[in-house]
Amino acid sequence: MDVENLHADLMRATTLSTQLSQENERFKHAIALLEEENEHLTNEQHDDDLHKQTELLKEEIQKMSRHEVFHRFGKEPHRVEFQVQFPPESPLSPDGSNPTKFVVELAPLELMPHAVYTFLQTVDNGLWNEVSIGGDNIQNKPTSSAEFRQIARHIVVAQPRKDALEDYLNNFGIPTMSFPEFNERYDHEKYTVGYIAAHPGPSFYISLEDNKESHVGDPCFGKIISGFETVDRISSSPRNGQVLDPPVKIVGVGWA
């Protein structure tokens, strides 16, 4: 690819990203206007009109998200490999091995385009480990900007450190979804990854069991296709109540 074509692609990607950010803001603003304009309608009329307008705005955001993913990250499937660092206290796998990686295959864009785009954006911009995605290799730095810390019987949560999140906000804006996209055709089975609907990003969780009934409405945007033993090690690491103590750090990310 020559310099002019590369420059054109970069400019187009910047424009698309800006358009999507503007669309997100328009979505929020439009909802506020609709609520104000329909105050005089009956509750039934108001709810019906607001629902129709909201669904149209959601569809537009999904369309732009799908286009942005194809342009920036190429054709499906999209896979991301995570490398973690266990504390010395963490047990090895039952076979005595020391697995430290797992691979997430993201949901089909036909089903979950906005959730996938939101997640890939945070990965590409280095929120999870302060490195860039490049080639097929994991690039590491000596410090970690994210970790698995909160844990319950059914999920374990990955969250960025506060300082890393503040840096991300200053450089890229708020890394959350415009709305909690959900599709019952892509649900929370064991070893899937998702966002909590009330706070759809950037923190995500891995389901440690089938959560289809208990997490209805949460955006599910990917599934782990390899490295199950790594996830099992995370879930069996030392804990203090519902907190992994010490945490399991995320130290690398790359295309898989």
TORKE-740459 format. One record per atom (N, C-alpha, C): atom name; x, y, z. Coordinates in steps of 0.02 Angstrom, whole numbers, plus 50000, padded with zeros to 5 digits. Example, Ala and Ser with C-alpha at 12.3 -4.5 7.8 and 13.67 -1.06 7.14 Angstrom:
atomo/X/Y/Z
N/50660/49716/50390
CA/50615/49775/50390
C/50660/49835/50390
N/50642/49888/50354
CA/50684/49947/50357
C/50645/50002/50394
This chain:
atomo/X/Y/Z
N/50043/49940/50000
CA/50000/50000/50000
C/50044/50062/50000
N/50034/50110/49952
CA/50076/50170/49950
C/50054/50218/50004
N/50094/50271/50013
CA/50083/50319/50067
C/50017/50354/50059
N/49999/50374/49996
CA/49937/50410/49985
C/49877/50367/50004
N/49877/50303/49985
CA/49821/50259/50002
C/49817/50247/50077
N/49876/50240/50109
CA/49876/50231/50181
C/49848/50292/50216
N/49869/50351/50192
CA/49844/50412/50222
C/49768/50418/50213
N/49744/50399/50155
CA/49672/50402/50141
C/49633/50355/50187
N/49661/50294/50198
CA/49628/50247/50242
C/49625/50272/50314
N/49681/50303/50336
CA/49683/50330/50403
C/49633/50386/50412
N/49629/50429/50361
CA/49581/50484/50365
C/49510/50458/50366
N/49496/50406/50326
CA/49429/50377/50324
C/49411/50345/50391
N/49459/50310/50422
CA/49447/50278/50486
C/49433/50331/50539
N/49471/50385/50537
CA/49459/50439/50585
C/49390/50469/50577
N/49371/50479/50513
CA/49305/50507/50499
C/49249/50462/50524
N/49255/50396/50510
CA/49205/50348/50532
C/49199/50346/50608
N/49257/50348/50642
CA/49256/50347/50715
C/49222/50409/50742
N/49237/50466/50711
CA/49205/50528/50733
C/49130/50526/50722
N/49110/50498/50663
CA/49039/50493/50649
C/49003/50449/50699
N/49035/50394/50719
CA/49003/50350/50767
C/48997/50384/50835
N/49048/50421/50856
CA/49045/50457/50919
C/48989/50509/50916
N/48983/50543/50859
CA/48930/50592/50852
C/48861/50559/50853
N/48857/50499/50823
CA/48794/50462/50822
C/48774/50441/50893
N/48824/50422/50933
CA/48810/50404/51002
C/48782/50463/51040
N/48813/50522/51030
CA/48788/50581/51064
C/48719/50600/51039
N/48708/50592/50973
CA/48642/50607/50945
C/48589/50561/50974
N/48608/50498/50985
CA/48562/50450/51015
C/48539/50473/51084
N/48587/50493/51125
CA/48570/50515/51192
C/48529/50579/51192
N/48548/50625/51147
CA/48512/50688/51143
C/48441/50678/51117
N/48435/50633/51068
CA/48369/50621/51039
C/48321/50590/51089
N/48347/50546/51132
CA/48304/50516/51183
C/48279/50569/51230
N/48323/50616/51249
CA/48302/50670/51294
C/48248/50714/51262
N/48257/50729/51197
CA/48208/50770/51162
C/48141/50734/51155
N/48144/50669/51140
CA/48082/50631/51133
C/48043/50630/51198
N/48078/50622/51253
CA/48044/50621/51318
C/48011/50688/51332
N/48044/50742/51313
CA/48017/50808/51325
C/47957/50823/51279
N/47964/50805/51214
CA/47912/50821/51166
C/47848/50781/51176
N/47853/50723/51207
CA/47795/50679/51214
C/47762/50682/51282
N/47778/50733/51322
CA/47749/50739/51388
C/47673/50745/51386
N/47647/50777/51331
CA/47576/50789/51326
C/47536/50728/51303
N/47571/50676/51278
CA/47537/50617/51254
C/47516/50572/51312
N/47470/50527/51299
CA/47453/50477/51349
C/47513/50432/51360
N/47514/50399/51416
CA/47570/50355/51431
C/47580/50302/51377
N/47525/50273/51353
CA/47530/50221/51302
C/47558/50249/51237
N/47533/50307/51215
CA/47558/50338/51154
C/47631/50358/51161
N/47647/50386/51219
CA/47716/50408/51232
C/47764/50349/51228
N/47747/50294/51263
CA/47791/50236/51264
C/47800/50206/51195
N/47747/50202/51157
CA/47751/50173/51090
C/47794/50215/51044
N/47785/50280/51045
CA/47824/50324/51001
C/47897/50325/51022
N/47909/50328/51086
CA/47978/50329/51111
C/48014/50264/51093
N/47979/50208/51099
CA/48009/50143/51082
C/48028/50139/51009
N/47984/50163/50965
CA/47998/50160/50893
C/48059/50203/50875
N/48061/50264/50902
CA/48117/50308/50887
C/48182/50281/50916
N/48178/50252/50976
CA/48238/50223/51007
C/48266/50166/50966
N/48221/50122/50942
CA/48243/50065/50902
C/48276/50087/50837
N/48250/50140/50806
CA/48280/50165/50744
C/48350/50191/50757
N/48359/50227/50812
CA/48425/50253/50829
C/48474/50196/50845
N/48450/50146/50880
CA/48492/50088/50895
C/48515/50054/50831
N/48469/50045/50784
CA/48486/50012/50720
C/48539/50052/50682
N/48534/50118/50685
CA/48584/50160/50651
C/48653/50152/50683
N/48655/50151/50749
CA/48719/50142/50784
C/48748/50073/50769
N/48706/50021/50766
CA/48729/49954/50750
C/48757/49952/50679
N/48724/49985/50633
CA/48747/49987/50564
C/48816/50019/50559
N/48824/50076/50593
CA/48889/50111/50591
C/48943/50070/50626
N/48925/50037/50681
CA/48974/49996/50716
C/48998/49938/50672
N/48951/49906/50638
CA/48968/49850/50594
C/49016/49873/50539
N/49001/49931/50509
CA/49043/49958/50456
C/49112/49975/50483
N/49115/50003/50542
CA/49179/50023/50571
C/49223/49962/50586
N/49193/49909/50611
CA/49232/49848/50626
C/49261/49819/50562
N/49221/49813/50510
CA/49246/49786/50446
C/49303/49829/50419
N/49296/49894/50424
CA/49347/49938/50395
C/49412/49937/50436
N/49407/49937/50502
CA/49467/49942/50544
C/49499/49874/50558
N/49457/49822/50564
CA/49483/49758/50587
C/49475/49700/50538
N/49446/49714/50480
CA/49442/49663/50429
C/49383/49616/50437
N/49385/49562/50398
CA/49330/49515/50396
C/49328/49471/50459
N/49270/49443/50471
CA/49262/49396/50526
C/49294/49329/50510
N/49310/49288/50561
CA/49301/49301/50632
C/49356/49345/50661
N/49340/49381/50714
CA/49388/49423/50749
C/49406/49389/50815
N/49470/49377/50825
CA/49493/49341/50884
C/49548/49380/50919
N/49545/49380/50985
CA/49593/49416/51026
C/49622/49369/51079
N/49687/49369/51085
CA/49720/49326/51134
C/49743/49368/51194
N/49727/49345/51253
CA/49749/49377/51315
C/49802/49335/51348
N/49852/49369/51376
CA/49902/49335/51418
C/49897/49365/51488
N/49896/49321/51537
CA/49889/49343/51606
C/49950/49322/51647
N/49958/49354/51704
CA/50013/49338/51750
C/49982/49320/51817
N/49996/49258/51838
CA/49969/49234/51901
C/50016/49251/51959
N/49989/49264/52017
CA/50032/49273/52075
C/50060/49206/52096
N/50115/49205/52134
CA/50146/49142/52155
C/50098/49097/52194
N/50048/49128/52226
CA/50002/49089/52267
C/49953/49048/52227
N/49945/49065/52162
CA/49895/49030/52121
C/49917/48958/52107
N/49871/48911/52112
CA/49888/48841/52098
C/49898/48830/52024
N/49936/48778/52007
CA/49944/48757/51938
C/49881/48719/51916
N/49878/48703/51852
CA/49823/48662/51827
C/49828/48592/51857
N/49774/48553/51856
CA/49776/48486/51883
C/49832/48442/51854
N/49851/48454/51791
CA/49903/48414/51760
C/49973/48441/51774
N/49977/48494/51816
CA/50042/48522/51835
C/50068/48574/51787
N/50030/48591/51735
CA/50053/48641/51686
C/50038/48712/51712
N/50066/48761/51675
CA/50060/48831/51696
C/50031/48872/51639
N/49968/48860/51620
CA/49938/48898/51564
C/49927/48971/51583
N/49940/49016/51535
CA/49933/49088/51549
C/49897/49126/51493
N/49868/49090/51444
CA/49836/49124/51388
C/49766/49097/51375
N/49724/49140/51348
CA/49659/49117/51323
C/49640/49160/51263
N/49599/49132/51219
CA/49580/49166/51157
C/49504/49177/51157
N/49484/49239/51141
CA/49414/49257/51135
C/49397/49266/51061
N/49346/49230/51038
CA/49319/49242/50972
C/49256/49285/50980
N/49256/49342/50947
CA/49202/49390/50956
C/49139/49369/50920
N/49082/49393/50944
CA/49017/49374/50917
C/49010/49395/50844
N/48968/49361/50806
CA/48955/49383/50737
C/48928/49454/50735
N/48951/49493/50688
CA/48928/49562/50682
C/48854/49566/50664
N/48828/49514/50635
CA/48757/49512/50621
C/48715/49516/50685
N/48745/49491/50741
CA/48707/49486/50803
C/48725/49540/50854
N/48789/49555/50861
CA/48811/49601/50914
C/48863/49652/50890
N/48847/49691/50839
CA/48897/49736/50810
C/48922/49791/50856
N/48877/49820/50895
CA/48897/49877/50937
C/48940/49855/50995
N/48923/49798/51026
CA/48963/49771/51081
C/49032/49751/51057
N/49035/49719/50999
CA/49100/49698/50971
C/49143/49759/50956
N/49113/49809/50925
CA/49151/49869/50909
C/49177/49903/50972
N/49135/49908/51023
CA/49156/49940/51086
C/49215/49904/51116
N/49213/49837/51117
CA/49267/49798/51146
C/49331/49804/51105
N/49325/49796/51038
CA/49385/49800/50996
C/49418/49868/51001
N/49378/49920/51009
CA/49406/49987/51016
C/49450/49992/51078
N/49427/49965/51134
CA/49467/49968/51195
C/49530/49926/51189
N/49526/49870/51155
CA/49585/49828/51145
C/49635/49863/51100
N/49611/49889/51044
CA/49654/49921/50995
C/49688/49983/51023
N/49654/50018/51068
CA/49682/50079/51097
C/49722/50066/51160
N/49732/50002/51178
CA/49778/49985/51231
C/49753/49991/51301
N/49687/49992/51311
CA/49661/50000/51379
C/49681/49942/51424
N/49684/49882/51395
CA/49693/49823/51438
C/49764/49808/51457
N/49812/49833/51419
CA/49881/49820/51439
C/49930/49872/51415
N/49906/49929/51392
CA/49950/49983/51370
C/49997/49962/51314
N/49975/49917/51270
CA/50015/49899/51212
C/49971/49904/51151
N/50003/49903/51093
CA/49966/49904/51030
C/49960/49834/51003
N/49905/49822/50967
CA/49897/49758/50933
C/49938/49760/50869
N/49980/49708/50859
CA/50020/49709/50798
C/50036/49638/50775
N/50023/49623/50712
CA/50039/49557/50685
C/50004/49502/50723
N/50038/49446/50729
CA/50010/49388/50764
C/50040/49379/50833
N/50082/49426/50854
CA/50119/49416/50916
C/50091/49459/50972
N/50101/49434/51033
CA/50083/49473/51092
C/50142/49518/51109
N/50126/49582/51119
CA/50178/49630/51138
C/50168/49647/51211
N/50221/49642/51251
CA/50215/49651/51323
C/50253/49712/51347
N/50230/49738/51404
CA/50266/49789/51441
C/50273/49764/51512
N/50320/49792/51550
CA/50331/49766/51617
C/50274/49782/51665
N/50232/49830/51650
CA/50177/49848/51694
C/50111/49826/51664
N/50062/49816/51708
CA/49995/49796/51686
C/49946/49851/51703
N/49901/49865/51655
CA/49851/49917/51667
C/49783/49888/51683
N/49778/49821/51686
CA/49714/49789/51698
C/49724/49723/51734
N/49669/49698/51763
CA/49676/49637/51803
C/49608/49605/51814
N/49609/49541/51831
CA/49551/49506/51856
C/49554/49512/51933
N/49503/49544/51962
CA/49503/49554/52034
C/49438/49530/52066
N/49381/49555/52042
CA/49317/49536/52071
C/49295/49468/52045
N/49269/49427/52090
CA/49249/49360/52070
C/49188/49338/52111
N/49145/49301/52080
CA/49088/49270/52114
C/49086/49197/52091
N/49037/49160/52115
CA/49032/49090/52097
C/49024/49081/52022
N/48989/49128/51989
CA/48970/49118/51919
C/49008/49162/51870
N/49043/49213/51892
CA/49080/49257/51846
C/49146/49280/51878
N/49193/49300/51834
CA/49253/49335/51856
C/49260/49397/51812
N/49277/49453/51843
CA/49275/49518/51809
C/49345/49544/51794
N/49355/49566/51732
CA/49417/49600/51712
C/49404/49675/51712
N/49447/49712/51744
CA/49437/49784/51749
C/49503/49821/51743
N/49503/49879/51709
CA/49564/49920/51704
C/49578/49954/51769
N/49642/49967/51782
CA/49659/50007/51840
C/49632/50078/51832
N/49620/50111/51888
CA/49591/50178/51886
C/49634/50227/51847
N/49700/50226/51856
CA/49742/50273/51821
C/49743/50259/51746
N/49741/50194/51726
CA/49740/50176/51655
C/49675/50199/51623
N/49620/50193/51660
CA/49555/50214/51634
C/49553/50290/51626
N/49582/50326/51673
CA/49584/50399/51668
C/49625/50421/51608
N/49681/50388/51595
CA/49721/50404/51536
C/49681/50390/51472
N/49645/50335/51472
CA/49605/50318/51413
C/49551/50370/51401
N/49518/50391/51454
CA/49465/50442/51448
C/49493/50506/51418
N/49552/50525/51440
CA/49583/50587/51415
C/49601/50583/51342
N/49619/50523/51318
CA/49642/50515/51249
C/49588/50493/51200
N/49541/50452/51223
CA/49494/50422/51176
C/49420/50432/51194
N/49406/50459/51252
CA/49336/50468/51271
C/49310/50409/51312
N/49245/50408/51324
CA/49214/50357/51367
C/49208/50290/51331
N/49239/50237/51357
CA/49239/50172/51323
C/49179/50128/51342
N/49120/50154/51333
CA/49060/50115/51349
C/49013/50114/51289
N/48964/50068/51292
CA/48915/50063/51239
C/48862/50118/51247
N/48831/50136/51191
CA/48777/50186/51193
C/48713/50157/51222
N/48705/50091/51215
CA/48648/50057/51244
C/48668/49983/51254
N/48637/49948/51301
CA/48655/49879/51315
C/48626/49830/51264
N/48661/49824/51209
CA/48640/49779/51155
C/48633/49707/51180
N/48579/49673/51160
CA/48569/49604/51182
C/48536/49565/51125
N/48557/49502/51118
CA/48528/49459/51067
C/48523/49389/51096
N/48462/49363/51101
CA/48452/49298/51131
C/48483/49242/51090
N/48502/49256/51028
CA/48536/49206/50987
C/48611/49200/51005
N/48635/49246/51047
CA/48705/49243/51069
C/48704/49256/51144
N/48698/49202/51182
CA/48683/49209/51253
C/48742/49189/51296
N/48733/49197/51362
CA/48786/49189/51411
C/48796/49116/51433
N/48825/49077/51390
CA/48844/49009/51408
C/48910/49010/51446
N/48930/48954/51471
CA/48995/48950/51506
C/49051/48968/51459
N/49100/49006/51483
CA/49159/49029/51446
C/49142/49081/51393
N/49088/49118/51402
CA/49074/49176/51359
C/49096/49239/51397
N/49102/49294/51360
CA/49121/49358/51390
C/49067/49409/51377
N/49056/49453/51426
CA/49002/49501/51418
C/49011/49563/51461
N/48968/49611/51449
CA/48965/49672/51489
C/48904/49669/51535
N/48907/49702/51592
CA/48849/49710/51635
C/48805/49764/51605
N/48741/49749/51596
CA/48695/49795/51561
C/48693/49864/51592
N/48695/49867/51658
CA/48691/49932/51692
C/48753/49975/51681
N/48809/49942/51666
CA/48873/49977/51653
C/48908/49942/51596
N/48884/49951/51533
CA/48910/49913/51476
C/48979/49935/51452
N/49029/49921/51491
CA/49098/49936/51473
C/49127/49988/51520
N/49195/49989/51523
CA/49241/49943/51489
C/49252/49876/51524
N/49238/49873/51590
CA/49249/49809/51625
C/49205/49755/51593
N/49232/49695/51587
CA/49193/49639/51560
C/49201/49578/51606
N/49157/49531/51597
CA/49161/49471/51639
C/49162/49408/51596
N/49191/49355/51625
CA/49190/49289/51595
C/49141/49247/51635
N/49095/49213/51601
CA/49048/49169/51635
C/49083/49104/51653
N/49080/49087/51717
CA/49111/49025/51741
C/49061/48967/51741
N/48998/48982/51724
CA/48946/48932/51717
C/48894/48959/51669
N/48844/48920/51653
CA/48791/48943/51609
C/48750/48997/51644
N/48750/49057/51615
CA/48716/49114/51645
C/48659/49141/51602
N/48632/49099/51559
CA/48580/49123/51513
C/48519/49149/51551
N/48501/49119/51606
CA/48442/49142/51642
C/48458/49199/51690
N/48516/49198/51721
CA/48533/49249/51771
C/48560/49314/51743
N/48581/49314/51679
CA/48609/49375/51650
C/48572/49397/51587
N/48507/49388/51587
CA/48466/49410/51531
C/48471/49486/51524
N/48485/49509/51463
CA/48491/49581/51451
C/48562/49606/51449
N/48609/49569/51478
CA/48679/49589/51475
C/48706/49576/51404
N/48746/49623/51377
CA/48777/49611/51312
C/48829/49555/51315
N/48819/49503/51276
CA/48868/49449/51270
C/48903/49458/51203
N/48968/49468/51203
CA/49002/49488/51141
C/49057/49441/51118
N/49067/49386/51153
CA/49119/49341/51131
C/49119/49276/51171
N/49157/49227/51147
CA/49164/49164/51182
C/49237/49142/51180
N/49258/49111/51233
CA/49326/49084/51237
C/49329/49019/51198
N/49376/49015/51151
CA/49381/48955/51109
C/49443/48914/51124
N/49490/48942/51163
CA/49547/48903/51186
C/49575/48936/51249
N/49611/48897/51288
CA/49637/48924/51351
C/49588/48916/51409
N/49544/48866/51405
CA/49495/48855/51458
C/49531/48841/51525
N/49587/48807/51521
CA/49624/48791/51582
C/49651/48855/51615
N/49666/48906/51575
CA/49688/48970/51603
C/49631/49002/51642
N/49571/49002/51613
CA/49513/49030/51648
C/49499/48992/51712
N/49505/48926/51709
CA/49494/48885/51769
C/49545/48902/51823
N/49607/48917/51803
CA/49658/48937/51852
C/49640/49004/51884
N/49614/49050/51842
CA/49593/49115/51869
C/49539/49106/51922
N/49490/49063/51906
CA/49434/49054/51951
C/49454/49018/52016
N/49510/48981/52014
CA/49531/48945/52073
C/49588/48980/52110
N/49606/49041/52089
CA/49659/49079/52122
C/49636/49100/52192
N/49684/49115/52236
CA/49667/49134/52304
C/49620/49195/52305
N/49573/49194/52352
CA/49526/49249/52356
C/49512/49268/52428
N/49488/49328/52435
CA/49465/49353/52500
C/49394/49375/52490
N/49347/49332/52506
CA/49277/49346/52492
C/49265/49344/52417
N/49242/49400/52388
CA/49230/49403/52316
C/49284/49442/52280
N/49344/49441/52307
CA/49401/49476/52277
C/49460/49428/52270
N/49489/49424/52210
CA/49551/49386/52202
C/49607/49424/52237
N/49642/49390/52281
CA/49693/49423/52323
C/49754/49379/52328
N/49809/49398/52291
CA/49816/49456/52246
C/49780/49445/52179
N/49771/49499/52141
CA/49736/49493/52077
C/49778/49456/52025
N/49744/49432/51973
CA/49778/49403/51914
C/49783/49459/51862
N/49844/49475/51841
CA/49855/49532/51798
C/49850/49514/51724
N/49825/49560/51685
CA/49825/49554/51612
C/49889/49589/51587
N/49933/49552/51554
CA/49997/49581/51535
C/50009/49582/51460
N/49964/49554/51419
CA/49976/49554/51348
C/49912/49542/51310
N/49909/49568/51249
CA/49851/49558/51206
C/49874/49559/51134
N/49841/49521/51092
CA/49860/49519/51021
C/49808/49483/50980
N/49815/49490/50914
CA/49771/49452/50870
C/49787/49378/50875
N/49736/49338/50873
CA/49746/49265/50877
C/49729/49233/50809
